[in-house]
Amino acid sequence: MIIIDPLTISVDDTIINSMNLTRKDDFITNNSLTNRLYITYFDGKIIISDRLKELINEIGAKIEPDAADFYMRYGFILPPYTLYSDIFIMAPYIGFSLSKQFGTTTLFPDNKEDVNTKIVDYQEQIKADLIASLEQQSGPYNVLFSAGVDSAVLLGIAEQLNKVDNAVNCFMSSMPDESNKAGKICESKQIPIKIVSVSHNLESQANTFLNLAAEPISDKISLVIPAITDQLELDKNHLILDGQGADSLLCGLPHDRLYDLYHKKFIRFIAKIFSILPIWGNKKTKAGRLLYRITKILHCLSSPSDSEMLLNSLVEERNQQTSRGNIIVKRFYDEIEILKDELNDFHMVIRYIFMFRIIPAREMQKYIIANNNGYRFKLPFLENNFIEKHFYIPSNQTIKYGIYKYPMIKIAQTYWPGFFNDSKTSPFQVDFSIGNISIKELSLLKTKENTK
């Protein structure tokens, strides 16, 4: 924990630099996705900590009702908000005022003017940068390998560099073909692969996470990753290589496809007619997941604006309502307008929202327990240099010939001919329980105990 006196901070920035923060005029910001920090203003001082529970105890924080409502509907809490009143997560590119309590501003990556929009083959530059990133480590990697495009690219590069200890695949009972594909890919180059089946009951992991993180569970994978590392007992001296962030950074999200559908008038007209259908709830089978996607897409395409379309796409519990006056909903719409003006491309808006708001709040949770248990991760797509170099790649270069995440598809095809002929994305779907209560109910129950 560090405590900053706003009256003296202009004299000495040593404290700010000690936590890898950046100062821009009156604002401090955390530009790193792997540097998980929280901030509060209390008793005339700015307090920053990498342990949320520490701040909760320090200021006697209470749960923010709007944040709890947002979490129940959307499954995560949009930064800079946390579940607790007056405590904020320092997600990247949010500037926190040093002189004005609770004052924030939206910031952007540098190098916007340095992007060469005339480059034809961005994949070659991306490949070269990934190779350079993986070469930074002398030892081998354990590669989290879903058999998707991103992990296949990283596995191919690591194999090329002779830096693979094992490929690690989590068996999904509802999607067994993914593990079969992973096995065939590894067999083609004699790469050792460990395929693990996660226990159905992850109640222990859930309680560990909530006690350690003191924040509600937003990413179900945050319970699966520690289950995998504990079961396999991976060598902690070897970094775990993960492709987190590639979908968000390079237009590979379902939301990118959804946005393009949204601008086809005939499809929107049809969607409005059929949006009266309820969203399918059972996603445990292939047919169920397809029905869920179709019915949810219909609801999203009937939205009156692209901003509402995006927010509707994030809904997990449609019966759980939030008011338009909800402070987090309002923040979402206000920031979307700022991003539209700055980026002039809604695919870039989606990129920004997922990279710098949703990933910090949701996906980065999956590393918390494993990090605490001594495992370290290599996340090339989330490294500052990589983001600043590639964030402004035009979306007409990441979506080409109807292929989303085009540069990554082309790279994957060079390493694994015949395995990646399209840009289909597959959700990570591991069926497990945490007892007789839902993840959201357990999260709120446990986090309320922190405020007593």
C-alpha positions as CSV (number, residue, x, y, z in Angstrom):
1,M,0.0,0.0,0.0
2,I,1.2,3.5,-0.8
3,I,-0.3,6.8,0.5
4,I,0.1,9.9,-1.6
5,D,-0.4,13.5,-0.3
6,P,-1.8,15.5,-3.3
7,L,-0.3,18.6,-1.8
8,T,3.3,17.3,-2.2
9,I,3.1,15.0,-5.1
10,S,4.2,17.7,-7.6
11,V,7.6,17.7,-5.9
12,D,8.4,14.0,-6.0
13,D,7.2,11.3,-8.4
14,T,9.3,8.5,-6.8
15,I,6.3,6.9,-5.1
16,I,4.3,6.8,-8.4
17,N,7.2,5.3,-10.3
18,S,7.6,2.6,-7.6
19,M,4.3,1.1,-8.6
20,N,4.9,1.3,-12.3
21,L,2.4,4.1,-12.8
22,T,2.6,6.9,-15.3
23,R,1.9,10.5,-14.6
24,K,0.4,12.8,-17.3
25,D,-0.2,16.3,-16.1
26,D,-2.6,16.1,-13.1
27,F,-3.4,12.4,-13.8
28,I,-1.8,9.1,-12.8
29,T,-2.6,6.0,-14.9
30,N,-1.7,2.4,-14.9
31,N,-1.0,1.4,-18.5
32,S,-0.2,-2.3,-17.7
33,L,-2.9,-5.0,-18.0
34,T,-0.8,-7.2,-15.7
35,N,-0.3,-4.6,-12.9
36,R,-3.5,-5.0,-10.9
37,L,-4.0,-2.0,-8.7
38,Y,-6.8,-0.3,-6.7
39,I,-7.2,3.3,-5.7
40,T,-9.2,5.3,-3.2
41,Y,-9.4,8.8,-1.9
42,F,-9.7,8.8,1.9
43,D,-9.1,11.4,4.6
44,G,-7.5,13.8,2.2
45,K,-5.1,11.2,0.9
46,I,-4.8,9.0,-2.2
47,I,-4.3,5.4,-1.3
48,I,-3.2,2.7,-3.8
49,S,-2.8,-1.0,-3.2
50,D,-2.5,-4.2,-5.1
51,R,-4.7,-5.9,-2.4
52,L,-8.3,-4.9,-2.6
53,K,-9.1,-6.4,0.9
54,E,-6.4,-4.1,2.3
55,L,-8.2,-1.0,1.0
56,I,-11.6,-2.3,2.1
57,N,-10.4,-2.6,5.7
58,E,-8.5,0.7,5.6
59,I,-11.5,2.9,4.7
60,G,-14.4,0.6,6.0
61,A,-15.8,0.3,2.5
62,K,-19.4,-0.5,1.8
63,I,-20.9,-2.3,-1.2
64,E,-22.1,0.1,-4.0
65,P,-25.7,-0.9,-4.9
66,D,-25.3,0.2,-8.6
67,A,-22.2,-2.0,-8.9
68,A,-24.0,-5.0,-7.4
69,D,-26.9,-4.6,-9.8
70,F,-24.6,-4.2,-12.8
71,Y,-22.7,-7.3,-11.7
72,M,-25.8,-9.4,-11.4
73,R,-27.0,-8.4,-14.9
74,Y,-23.6,-8.3,-16.8
75,G,-21.4,-10.7,-14.8
76,F,-18.6,-8.2,-14.3
77,I,-18.2,-4.6,-13.1
78,L,-17.0,-2.0,-15.7
79,P,-13.8,-0.2,-14.6
80,P,-13.0,2.0,-12.9
81,Y,-15.8,0.8,-10.6
82,T,-15.4,-2.1,-8.2
83,L,-18.1,-3.6,-6.0
84,Y,-17.2,-1.2,-3.3
85,S,-18.2,2.5,-3.0
86,D,-15.2,4.9,-3.4
87,I,-12.7,2.1,-4.4
88,F,-11.7,2.0,-8.0
89,I,-9.7,-0.4,-10.1
90,M,-6.8,1.2,-12.0
91,A,-7.6,-0.3,-15.4
92,P,-5.3,0.8,-18.2
93,Y,-5.8,4.2,-19.8
94,I,-8.0,5.6,-17.1
95,G,-6.4,8.8,-15.6
96,F,-7.0,9.4,-12.0
97,S,-6.7,13.1,-10.9
98,L,-4.2,13.9,-8.2
99,S,-5.9,17.1,-7.2
100,K,-9.6,16.4,-7.8
101,Q,-11.1,13.7,-5.7
102,F,-12.8,11.0,-7.9
103,G,-11.8,12.9,-11.1
104,T,-11.0,10.6,-14.0
105,T,-10.4,10.9,-17.7
106,T,-10.2,8.5,-20.7
107,L,-6.7,8.1,-22.1
108,F,-5.4,6.4,-25.2
109,P,-2.3,4.4,-26.3
110,D,0.5,6.3,-27.9
111,N,1.8,5.8,-31.4
112,K,-1.4,6.5,-33.2
113,E,0.4,8.6,-35.8
114,D,3.2,5.9,-36.2
115,V,0.9,3.2,-37.7
116,N,1.8,2.6,-41.3
117,T,-1.7,2.2,-42.9
118,K,0.0,1.2,-46.2
119,I,1.3,-2.1,-44.8
120,V,-0.2,-4.9,-46.8
121,D,0.9,-7.9,-44.6
122,Y,0.5,-6.9,-41.0
123,Q,0.8,-10.6,-40.1
124,E,4.5,-10.5,-40.9
125,Q,5.0,-7.7,-38.4
126,I,2.8,-9.4,-35.8
127,K,4.7,-12.7,-36.2
128,A,8.1,-11.0,-35.9
129,D,7.0,-9.2,-32.7
130,L,5.6,-12.4,-31.2
131,I,8.9,-14.2,-32.0
132,A,10.9,-11.4,-30.4
133,S,8.6,-11.5,-27.3
134,L,9.0,-15.3,-26.9
135,E,12.7,-15.1,-27.4
136,Q,13.0,-12.9,-24.3
137,Q,12.8,-15.9,-22.0
138,S,15.6,-18.4,-22.0
139,G,13.6,-21.4,-20.7
140,P,10.8,-23.4,-22.3
141,Y,7.1,-22.7,-21.9
142,N,4.0,-24.7,-20.9
143,V,1.6,-23.6,-23.6
144,L,-2.1,-23.3,-22.8
145,F,-3.5,-24.8,-26.0
146,S,-7.2,-24.7,-26.7
147,A,-6.6,-25.7,-30.4
148,G,-7.9,-22.2,-31.3
149,V,-6.0,-19.8,-33.6
150,D,-4.2,-17.7,-31.0
151,S,-2.8,-20.5,-28.9
152,A,-1.9,-22.4,-32.1
153,V,0.2,-19.4,-33.3
154,L,2.0,-19.2,-30.0
155,L,2.5,-23.0,-29.9
156,G,3.9,-22.8,-33.5
157,I,6.3,-20.1,-32.6
158,A,7.4,-21.7,-29.3
159,E,8.0,-25.0,-31.2
160,Q,10.0,-23.1,-33.9
161,L,12.2,-21.6,-31.1
162,N,12.5,-25.0,-29.4
163,K,10.8,-23.6,-26.3
164,V,8.0,-26.0,-25.6
165,D,7.9,-28.0,-22.4
166,N,4.3,-29.2,-22.9
167,A,1.1,-28.1,-24.6
168,V,-1.7,-28.1,-22.0
169,N,-5.3,-28.6,-23.1
170,C,-8.4,-28.6,-20.9
171,F,-10.9,-31.2,-22.0
172,M,-14.4,-29.8,-22.5
173,S,-17.1,-32.5,-22.3
174,S,-19.5,-30.4,-24.4
175,M,-16.8,-29.8,-27.1
176,P,-14.7,-33.0,-27.3
177,D,-13.6,-32.2,-30.8
178,E,-11.4,-29.4,-29.6
179,S,-9.2,-31.8,-27.6
180,N,-9.1,-34.2,-30.5
181,K,-7.9,-31.4,-32.7
182,A,-5.3,-30.3,-30.2
183,G,-4.0,-33.8,-30.0
184,K,-3.7,-34.1,-33.8
185,I,-2.0,-30.7,-34.1
186,C,0.6,-31.7,-31.5
187,E,1.1,-35.1,-33.0
188,S,1.9,-33.6,-36.4
189,K,5.1,-32.1,-34.9
190,Q,5.6,-34.5,-32.0
191,I,4.9,-31.9,-29.4
192,P,4.1,-33.4,-25.9
193,I,0.6,-32.6,-24.8
194,K,-1.2,-32.9,-21.5
195,I,-5.0,-33.1,-21.7
196,V,-6.6,-32.6,-18.4
197,S,-10.2,-33.0,-17.2
198,V,-11.2,-30.6,-14.5
199,S,-13.2,-31.8,-11.5
200,H,-16.9,-31.0,-11.7
201,N,-16.9,-29.4,-8.2
202,L,-14.8,-26.3,-8.0
203,E,-16.3,-24.9,-4.7
204,S,-12.9,-25.0,-3.1
205,Q,-11.4,-22.9,-5.9
206,A,-14.3,-20.4,-5.7
207,N,-13.8,-19.9,-1.9
208,T,-10.1,-19.5,-2.3
209,F,-10.6,-16.9,-5.0
210,L,-13.1,-14.9,-3.1
211,N,-11.0,-14.9,0.1
212,L,-7.9,-13.9,-1.8
213,A,-9.2,-11.4,-4.3
214,A,-12.1,-9.9,-2.3
215,E,-13.9,-9.2,-5.6
216,P,-16.8,-11.1,-7.2
217,I,-16.0,-13.8,-9.7
218,S,-16.5,-12.4,-13.2
219,D,-14.7,-15.0,-15.3
220,K,-15.5,-18.7,-14.6
221,I,-12.1,-19.6,-16.0
222,S,-10.6,-18.0,-13.0
223,L,-11.5,-21.2,-11.1
224,V,-10.5,-23.6,-14.0
225,I,-6.9,-22.3,-14.5
226,P,-5.8,-23.0,-10.9
227,A,-7.5,-26.4,-11.1
228,I,-5.4,-27.2,-14.2
229,T,-2.1,-26.0,-12.7
230,D,-2.7,-27.8,-9.4
231,Q,-3.7,-31.1,-11.1
232,L,-0.8,-31.2,-13.5
233,E,1.8,-29.8,-11.1
234,L,3.5,-27.8,-13.8
235,D,7.1,-26.8,-13.4
236,K,6.9,-23.3,-11.7
237,N,10.3,-22.4,-13.2
238,H,8.7,-22.5,-16.7
239,L,6.4,-19.7,-17.7
240,I,2.8,-20.6,-18.9
241,L,2.2,-19.1,-22.3
242,D,-1.3,-17.8,-23.0
243,G,-2.9,-16.0,-26.0
244,Q,-5.2,-13.8,-23.9
245,G,-6.0,-10.6,-25.7
246,A,-5.6,-11.5,-29.3
247,D,-9.3,-11.7,-30.0
248,S,-9.8,-8.2,-28.5
249,L,-6.8,-6.6,-30.1
250,L,-7.2,-8.0,-33.6
251,C,-11.0,-8.0,-34.2
252,G,-11.6,-11.6,-33.4
253,L,-14.6,-11.2,-31.1
254,P,-18.1,-12.3,-31.8
255,H,-19.0,-8.6,-31.1
256,D,-17.1,-7.6,-34.2
257,R,-19.2,-9.9,-36.4
258,L,-22.3,-8.7,-34.5
259,Y,-21.5,-5.1,-35.3
260,D,-21.2,-5.8,-39.0
261,L,-24.5,-7.7,-39.0
262,Y,-26.0,-4.7,-37.2
263,H,-25.4,-2.5,-40.3
264,K,-27.3,-4.8,-42.6
265,K,-30.8,-3.2,-42.6
266,F,-32.6,-6.3,-43.8
267,I,-31.0,-8.5,-41.1
268,R,-32.0,-5.9,-38.5
269,F,-35.5,-5.9,-39.8
270,I,-35.8,-9.6,-39.5
271,A,-34.1,-9.5,-36.0
272,K,-36.8,-7.1,-34.7
273,I,-39.5,-9.5,-35.8
274,F,-38.0,-12.5,-34.0
275,S,-36.5,-10.8,-31.0
276,I,-39.7,-11.7,-29.1
277,L,-38.2,-15.1,-28.8
278,P,-36.7,-15.7,-25.3
279,I,-32.9,-16.2,-25.2
280,W,-32.1,-19.9,-25.0
281,G,-30.8,-20.8,-21.6
282,N,-29.2,-24.3,-21.8
283,K,-25.7,-24.1,-23.3
284,K,-24.5,-27.6,-22.3
285,T,-24.9,-29.1,-25.7
286,K,-23.7,-28.0,-29.2
287,A,-27.3,-27.4,-30.3
288,G,-28.0,-25.5,-27.1
289,R,-25.1,-23.2,-27.6
290,L,-26.2,-22.6,-31.2
291,L,-29.7,-21.7,-30.1
292,Y,-28.3,-19.4,-27.3
293,R,-26.2,-17.6,-29.8
294,I,-28.9,-17.2,-32.4
295,T,-31.5,-15.9,-29.9
296,K,-29.1,-13.6,-28.2
297,I,-28.0,-12.2,-31.6
298,L,-31.6,-11.5,-32.5
299,H,-32.0,-9.5,-29.3
300,C,-28.8,-7.5,-29.8
301,L,-29.6,-6.7,-33.4
302,S,-33.0,-5.2,-32.4
303,S,-31.1,-2.6,-30.3
304,P,-31.8,1.1,-31.3
305,S,-28.1,2.1,-31.5
306,D,-24.7,0.5,-31.8
307,S,-23.9,1.5,-28.2
308,E,-26.9,-0.3,-26.9
309,M,-26.2,-3.2,-29.2
310,L,-22.8,-3.6,-27.5
311,L,-24.1,-3.3,-24.0
312,N,-26.9,-5.7,-24.7
313,S,-24.3,-8.2,-26.1
314,L,-22.7,-8.2,-22.6
315,V,-25.9,-9.1,-20.7
316,E,-25.8,-12.4,-18.8
317,E,-29.0,-12.2,-16.8
318,R,-31.7,-10.5,-18.8
319,N,-34.3,-10.7,-16.0
320,Q,-31.9,-8.7,-13.7
321,Q,-32.5,-5.1,-14.5
322,T,-30.4,-1.9,-14.1
323,S,-31.7,1.6,-14.4
324,R,-30.5,4.0,-17.1
325,G,-29.5,6.1,-14.1
326,N,-27.1,3.4,-12.9
327,I,-23.7,5.1,-12.5
328,I,-21.9,2.3,-14.3
329,V,-24.4,2.1,-17.2
330,K,-24.1,5.9,-17.5
331,R,-20.3,5.7,-17.5
332,F,-20.4,3.1,-20.3
333,Y,-22.5,5.2,-22.6
334,D,-20.5,8.4,-21.8
335,E,-17.2,6.7,-22.5
336,I,-18.5,5.1,-25.7
337,E,-19.2,8.6,-27.1
338,I,-15.7,9.7,-26.2
339,L,-14.3,6.6,-28.0
340,K,-16.4,7.2,-31.1
341,D,-15.1,10.7,-31.4
342,E,-11.5,9.7,-30.9
343,L,-11.3,6.4,-32.9
344,N,-13.8,7.0,-35.7
345,D,-14.4,3.3,-36.1
346,F,-16.7,1.2,-34.0
347,H,-14.5,-1.9,-34.4
348,M,-11.8,0.2,-32.7
349,V,-14.3,1.1,-30.0
350,I,-15.0,-2.5,-29.4
351,R,-11.2,-3.2,-29.3
352,Y,-10.7,-0.4,-26.7
353,I,-13.6,-1.5,-24.5
354,F,-12.5,-5.1,-24.4
355,M,-8.8,-4.5,-24.1
356,F,-8.9,-1.8,-21.4
357,R,-12.2,-2.3,-19.6
358,I,-13.5,-5.8,-19.9
359,I,-10.2,-7.8,-19.8
360,P,-9.0,-6.1,-16.6
361,A,-12.3,-6.6,-14.9
362,R,-13.0,-10.1,-16.1
363,E,-10.3,-12.1,-18.0
364,M,-7.4,-11.1,-15.8
365,Q,-9.0,-12.8,-12.9
366,K,-8.0,-16.2,-14.2
367,Y,-4.4,-15.6,-13.2
368,I,-5.0,-14.4,-9.6
369,I,-5.0,-17.8,-7.8
370,A,-2.3,-19.3,-10.0
371,N,0.0,-16.3,-9.5
372,N,-0.6,-16.6,-5.7
373,N,0.5,-20.3,-6.0
374,G,3.7,-19.4,-7.7
375,Y,2.9,-19.8,-11.3
376,R,4.0,-17.1,-13.8
377,F,2.4,-16.3,-17.1
378,K,3.7,-15.0,-20.4
379,L,1.0,-12.9,-22.1
380,P,2.5,-11.5,-25.4
381,F,-0.7,-9.9,-26.6
382,L,-1.0,-7.9,-23.4
383,E,2.5,-6.6,-23.2
384,N,2.7,-2.8,-23.3
385,N,5.0,-2.6,-26.3
386,F,2.9,-5.0,-28.3
387,I,-0.3,-3.2,-27.6
388,E,1.1,0.3,-28.4
389,K,2.5,-1.0,-31.6
390,H,-0.6,-2.8,-32.8
391,F,-3.6,-1.2,-31.2
392,Y,-4.2,1.2,-34.1
393,I,-4.0,-1.4,-36.9
394,P,-7.0,-0.4,-39.1
395,S,-9.9,-2.7,-38.7
396,N,-10.0,-3.1,-42.5
397,Q,-6.6,-4.9,-42.1
398,T,-7.7,-7.1,-39.2
399,I,-11.0,-8.0,-41.0
400,K,-10.2,-8.9,-44.7
401,Y,-12.1,-11.0,-47.2
402,G,-14.8,-11.7,-44.6
403,I,-12.1,-13.2,-42.4
404,Y,-12.0,-11.9,-38.8
405,K,-8.6,-11.7,-37.0
406,Y,-7.1,-12.1,-40.5
407,P,-3.4,-11.7,-39.6
408,M,-3.6,-14.4,-36.9
409,I,-5.4,-16.8,-39.3
410,K,-2.7,-16.3,-41.9
411,I,0.1,-16.9,-39.4
412,A,-1.7,-20.0,-38.0
413,Q,-2.0,-21.4,-41.5
414,T,1.8,-21.1,-42.1
415,Y,2.5,-23.2,-38.9
416,W,-0.4,-25.6,-39.2
417,P,-1.4,-26.1,-42.8
418,G,-4.9,-27.6,-43.2
419,F,-6.0,-27.0,-39.6
420,F,-7.2,-23.4,-39.8
421,N,-9.2,-22.7,-42.9
422,D,-11.5,-20.1,-41.3
423,S,-11.8,-17.7,-38.4
424,K,-14.3,-19.7,-36.4
425,T,-14.1,-19.0,-32.6
426,S,-15.0,-21.5,-29.9
427,P,-16.0,-20.5,-26.4
428,F,-14.3,-22.0,-23.5
429,Q,-17.0,-24.2,-22.0
430,V,-16.2,-26.3,-18.9
431,D,-19.2,-27.6,-16.9
432,F,-18.7,-27.4,-13.2
433,S,-20.6,-26.4,-10.0
434,I,-19.7,-24.7,-6.8
435,G,-22.3,-26.3,-4.6
436,N,-26.0,-25.3,-4.4
437,I,-25.5,-21.7,-5.2
438,S,-24.7,-19.7,-8.3
439,I,-21.3,-18.0,-8.8
440,K,-22.9,-14.6,-8.6
441,E,-24.9,-15.3,-5.4
442,L,-21.8,-16.8,-3.7
443,S,-19.7,-13.9,-4.8
444,L,-22.0,-11.3,-3.3
445,L,-22.5,-13.3,-0.2
446,K,-18.8,-13.6,0.4
447,T,-17.9,-10.1,-0.5
448,K,-20.5,-8.7,1.8
449,E,-18.6,-10.4,4.6
450,N,-15.7,-8.1,3.8
451,T,-17.7,-5.0,4.6
452,K,-18.9,-6.1,8.1
